[in-house]
Amino acid sequence: MSVRALMHTVHTRTASDGAGVRLRRSLGQTAAARLDPFLLLDEFASDNPDDYIAGFPAHPHRGFETLTYLIEGRMRHEDHLGHRGELVSGGAQWMSAGRGIIHSEMPLQERGRLHGFQLWINLPAREKMKPAAYRDITPDMIPEADLDGGAHVRLIAGRLELTEDESIVGPVRGLSTELWFVDIALLAGGRFEHHVNPGHNGLAYPFAGGIMVGPDENARLLGPQQAGILGDGDRVVLRAHAGPARCLLLAARPLNEPIVQHGPFVMNTQAEIEQAMRDFRLGALTDPPRQ
């Protein structure tokens, strides 16, 4: 049994996206700042409506999937296929752009706090041109559990063993990358330990307080708003540092395929990117709208 160590830290950078939404970007700052199959991880968190009110008006995607997880606030998704859904505090939305989707994500509030995350997950070459798909995940669909050691978990994707005879499974299932996405709240002095698939890439991202990552005798501190890239191993151990903490824990099977990205299009070759841009200009990026 080997516990995953904290190998290196990606410090977030302030960025602006959409029509001017202020956010903090860890993965995805540059082409080198990815963790296969994760392309991008953004955190948006503000009490100032000027930082988020403009939202993300209609824009295209092709070739990857997104998972949006909202800690606090309300947003609306709409797309060219006629999907329309509201993302509320504690809920999530999964979207597969596949061959193409045009969608918007707009705040449903004019004041108050908006806090959440968006994760971009690459699609394997054989799935990049599949039909687009979308799913709302309401807070009550996300299983929660209190674990021994002072941890409370919300499981958005993957499986988590509670005891030898009991487990919970997140509502996001069936992805080729075998995504594991856990929201972990640790009490002061709290500890989380669990199996993780060897060979899957993993990272931890504390967003309230700091955590100690790795085996107890060799743990390293990971501060808030930092993405910690984990080494290989079959277990992960996280401990709260100097008070309570809350973090995301992610893992997934790497695709080991070439990546060529141009803004909202992620393909395997430059020729495929040029085709995506051509399709978008000609109105042929997406499947036709539902009648």
C-alpha positions as semicolon CSV with decimal commas, in nm:
position;residue;x (nm);y (nm);z (nm)
1;M;0,000;0,000;0,000
2;S;0,150;0,334;-0,108
3;V;0,021;0,677;-0,008
4;R;0,029;0,945;-0,275
5;A;0,272;1,228;-0,210
6;L;0,228;1,593;-0,303
7;M;0,462;1,626;-0,602
8;H;0,421;1,992;-0,694
9;T;0,187;2,287;-0,658
10;V;0,015;2,493;-0,926
11;H;-0,044;2,843;-0,791
12;T;-0,364;3,001;-0,919
13;R;-0,363;3,309;-1,135
14;T;-0,630;3,576;-1,155
15;A;-0,806;3,559;-1,491
16;S;-1,113;3,690;-1,669
17;D;-1,340;3,481;-1,890
18;G;-1,680;3,499;-2,051
19;A;-1,801;3,859;-2,063
20;G;-1,570;3,961;-1,780
21;V;-1,615;3,710;-1,498
22;R;-1,322;3,730;-1,256
23;L;-1,187;3,392;-1,150
24;R;-0,880;3,206;-1,031
25;R;-0,730;2,954;-1,274
26;S;-0,501;2,669;-1,171
27;L;-0,498;2,399;-1,438
28;G;-0,518;2,547;-1,787
29;Q;-0,306;2,858;-1,736
30;T;-0,086;2,728;-2,018
31;A;-0,070;2,415;-2,233
32;A;0,194;2,282;-1,991
33;A;-0,031;2,339;-1,687
34;R;-0,264;2,046;-1,750
35;L;-0,305;1,709;-1,583
36;D;-0,428;1,451;-1,831
37;P;-0,727;1,426;-1,877
38;F;-0,794;1,752;-1,689
39;L;-0,760;2,054;-1,915
40;L;-0,870;2,339;-1,690
41;L;-0,986;2,409;-1,334
42;D;-1,137;2,749;-1,255
43;E;-1,268;2,880;-0,923
44;F;-1,500;3,180;-0,920
45;A;-1,578;3,333;-0,581
46;S;-1,698;3,685;-0,513
47;D;-1,951;3,889;-0,314
48;N;-1,918;4,172;-0,569
49;P;-2,170;4,138;-0,855
50;D;-1,938;4,336;-1,081
51;D;-1,708;4,031;-1,075
52;Y;-1,970;3,789;-1,211
53;I;-2,289;3,959;-1,333
54;A;-2,187;3,962;-1,703
55;G;-2,167;3,582;-1,696
56;F;-2,079;3,361;-1,989
57;P;-2,300;3,452;-2,288
58;A;-2,352;3,205;-2,575
59;H;-2,026;3,046;-2,688
60;P;-1,921;2,722;-2,865
61;H;-1,732;2,410;-2,752
62;R;-1,614;2,091;-2,917
63;G;-1,414;1,789;-2,803
64;F;-1,437;1,779;-2,421
65;E;-1,669;1,767;-2,120
66;T;-1,733;2,011;-1,839
67;L;-1,841;1,968;-1,479
68;T;-1,963;2,280;-1,301
69;Y;-2,005;2,260;-0,923
70;L;-2,168;2,544;-0,733
71;I;-2,092;2,604;-0,366
72;E;-2,314;2,909;-0,336
73;G;-2,536;3,106;-0,573
74;R;-2,761;3,047;-0,875
75;M;-2,685;3,020;-1,248
76;R;-2,878;2,921;-1,560
77;H;-2,759;2,702;-1,847
78;E;-2,916;2,727;-2,195
79;D;-2,794;2,568;-2,519
80;H;-2,882;2,534;-2,887
81;L;-3,036;2,190;-2,830
82;G;-3,307;2,336;-2,611
83;H;-3,160;2,227;-2,279
84;R;-3,228;2,474;-1,999
85;G;-3,141;2,422;-1,635
86;E;-3,076;2,606;-1,313
87;L;-2,766;2,543;-1,107
88;V;-2,824;2,615;-0,736
89;S;-2,611;2,608;-0,422
90;G;-2,474;2,258;-0,368
91;G;-2,570;2,140;-0,717
92;A;-2,373;2,051;-1,028
93;Q;-2,406;2,038;-1,405
94;W;-2,238;1,797;-1,643
95;M;-2,207;1,873;-2,012
96;S;-2,043;1,685;-2,296
97;A;-1,968;1,919;-2,585
98;G;-1,899;1,622;-2,811
99;R;-1,904;1,728;-3,177
100;G;-2,033;2,070;-3,079
101;I;-2,255;2,274;-2,852
102;I;-2,337;2,644;-2,822
103;H;-2,441;2,735;-2,471
104;S;-2,455;3,011;-2,213
105;E;-2,409;3,018;-1,836
106;M;-2,557;3,326;-1,673
107;P;-2,598;3,428;-1,307
108;L;-2,954;3,425;-1,172
109;Q;-2,868;3,679;-0,903
110;E;-2,784;4,047;-0,900
111;R;-2,623;4,052;-0,556
112;G;-2,480;3,818;-0,295
113;R;-2,207;3,558;-0,316
114;L;-2,139;3,344;-0,621
115;H;-1,887;3,065;-0,558
116;G;-1,816;2,759;-0,763
117;F;-1,584;2,564;-0,990
118;Q;-1,565;2,455;-1,351
119;L;-1,357;2,157;-1,457
120;W;-1,278;2,073;-1,822
121;I;-1,222;1,703;-1,889
122;N;-1,077;1,584;-2,219
123;L;-1,260;1,331;-2,436
124;P;-1,078;1,040;-2,604
125;A;-1,037;1,075;-2,981
126;R;-1,306;0,815;-3,050
127;E;-1,565;1,021;-2,855
128;K;-1,484;1,375;-2,964
129;M;-1,749;1,377;-3,237
130;K;-2,028;1,209;-3,041
131;P;-2,358;1,397;-2,994
132;A;-2,359;1,669;-2,731
133;A;-2,528;1,590;-2,400
134;Y;-2,624;1,774;-2,083
135;R;-2,749;1,690;-1,733
136;D;-2,860;1,888;-1,430
137;I;-2,758;1,746;-1,090
138;T;-2,964;1,881;-0,802
139;P;-2,816;1,894;-0,449
140;D;-3,034;1,606;-0,328
141;M;-2,885;1,380;-0,598
142;I;-2,535;1,415;-0,450
143;P;-2,470;1,158;-0,174
144;E;-2,312;1,280;0,150
145;A;-2,153;1,098;0,442
146;D;-1,969;1,161;0,767
147;L;-1,653;0,953;0,788
148;D;-1,445;0,840;1,081
149;G;-1,161;1,082;1,133
150;G;-1,360;1,405;1,113
151;A;-1,439;1,430;0,742
152;H;-1,770;1,505;0,571
153;V;-1,786;1,419;0,200
154;R;-2,010;1,502;-0,093
155;L;-1,948;1,270;-0,387
156;I;-2,018;1,413;-0,732
157;A;-1,845;1,142;-0,938
158;G;-1,692;0,800;-0,865
159;R;-1,731;0,553;-0,579
160;L;-1,637;0,597;-0,216
161;E;-1,619;0,308;0,031
162;L;-1,768;0,397;0,369
163;T;-1,721;0,053;0,531
164;E;-1,640;-0,296;0,408
165;D;-2,008;-0,342;0,327
166;E;-2,126;0,006;0,236
167;S;-2,035;0,252;-0,038
168;I;-2,179;0,555;-0,215
169;V;-2,167;0,640;-0,586
170;G;-2,177;0,988;-0,734
171;P;-2,440;1,090;-0,989
172;V;-2,186;1,160;-1,268
173;R;-2,117;0,813;-1,412
174;G;-2,010;0,634;-1,726
175;L;-1,728;0,866;-1,832
176;S;-1,439;0,703;-2,017
177;T;-1,197;0,884;-1,788
178;E;-1,353;0,721;-1,476
179;L;-1,373;1,059;-1,303
180;W;-1,353;1,080;-0,922
181;F;-1,472;1,418;-0,785
182;V;-1,512;1,460;-0,408
183;D;-1,590;1,767;-0,197
184;I;-1,430;1,708;0,145
185;A;-1,493;1,917;0,457
186;L;-1,246;1,848;0,740
187;L;-1,296;1,942;1,102
188;A;-1,000;2,091;1,287
189;G;-0,762;1,796;1,321
190;G;-0,975;1,599;1,071
191;R;-0,835;1,332;0,840
192;F;-0,950;1,173;0,513
193;E;-0,799;0,849;0,383
194;H;-0,924;0,641;0,091
195;H;-0,822;0,409;-0,189
196;V;-0,754;0,567;-0,531
197;N;-0,690;0,377;-0,853
198;P;-0,317;0,341;-0,922
199;G;-0,218;0,502;-1,251
200;H;-0,496;0,758;-1,236
201;N;-0,382;1,119;-1,220
202;G;-0,495;1,305;-0,909
203;L;-0,499;1,648;-0,752
204;A;-0,626;1,820;-0,439
205;Y;-0,752;2,178;-0,430
206;P;-0,824;2,333;-0,087
207;F;-1,055;2,634;-0,105
208;A;-1,101;2,701;0,267
209;G;-0,806;2,651;0,499
210;G;-0,496;2,448;0,428
211;I;-0,439;2,072;0,419
212;M;-0,149;1,836;0,476
213;V;-0,107;1,592;0,189
214;G;0,073;1,258;0,192
215;P;0,191;1,001;0,445
216;D;0,189;1,132;0,803
217;E;0,566;1,117;0,842
218;N;0,629;1,304;0,516
219;A;0,318;1,519;0,458
220;R;0,344;1,854;0,283
221;L;0,131;2,164;0,329
222;L;-0,104;2,272;0,051
223;G;-0,254;2,616;0,101
224;P;-0,593;2,746;-0,013
225;Q;-0,646;2,824;-0,383
226;Q;-0,355;2,600;-0,486
227;A;-0,382;2,286;-0,697
228;G;-0,166;2,008;-0,557
229;I;-0,057;1,747;-0,810
230;L;-0,037;1,403;-0,649
231;G;0,214;1,131;-0,723
232;D;0,108;0,775;-0,801
233;G;-0,008;0,531;-0,538
234;D;-0,316;0,343;-0,424
235;R;-0,422;0,564;-0,132
236;V;-0,465;0,933;-0,061
237;V;-0,432;1,088;0,287
238;L;-0,540;1,445;0,362
239;R;-0,538;1,620;0,701
240;A;-0,667;1,962;0,806
241;H;-0,392;2,211;0,889
242;A;-0,437;2,471;1,167
243;G;-0,815;2,455;1,180
244;P;-1,101;2,329;0,964
245;A;-1,054;2,299;0,589
246;R;-1,248;2,219;0,275
247;C;-1,110;2,088;-0,052
248;L;-1,184;1,920;-0,381
249;L;-1,018;1,586;-0,453
250;L;-1,005;1,479;-0,817
251;A;-0,871;1,175;-0,998
252;A;-0,918;1,028;-1,346
253;R;-0,768;0,788;-1,597
254;P;-0,522;0,964;-1,830
255;L;-0,590;0,937;-2,204
256;N;-0,227;0,967;-2,319
257;E;-0,336;1,126;-2,647
258;P;-0,209;1,439;-2,822
259;I;-0,396;1,760;-2,737
260;V;-0,439;2,056;-2,969
261;Q;-0,649;2,338;-2,825
262;H;-0,773;2,659;-2,976
263;G;-0,987;2,844;-2,722
264;P;-1,312;2,648;-2,681
265;F;-1,211;2,365;-2,918
266;V;-0,998;2,071;-2,798
267;M;-0,900;1,810;-3,055
268;N;-0,610;1,575;-3,134
269;T;-0,464;1,741;-3,446
270;Q;-0,427;2,089;-3,592
271;A;-0,632;1,978;-3,893
272;E;-0,921;1,888;-3,660
273;I;-0,899;2,231;-3,496
274;E;-0,910;2,401;-3,834
275;Q;-1,214;2,190;-3,923
276;A;-1,385;2,291;-3,598
277;M;-1,322;2,659;-3,672
278;R;-1,447;2,614;-4,028
279;D;-1,758;2,429;-3,905
280;F;-1,830;2,709;-3,658
281;R;-1,800;2,978;-3,926
282;L;-2,033;2,782;-4,156
283;G;-2,286;2,699;-3,883
284;A;-2,203;2,327;-3,901
285;L;-2,031;2,283;-3,563
286;T;-2,329;2,136;-3,383
287;D;-2,605;1,881;-3,416
288;P;-2,932;2,037;-3,532
289;P;-3,163;2,173;-3,260
290;R;-3,442;1,951;-3,134
291;Q;-3,780;2,016;-3,297
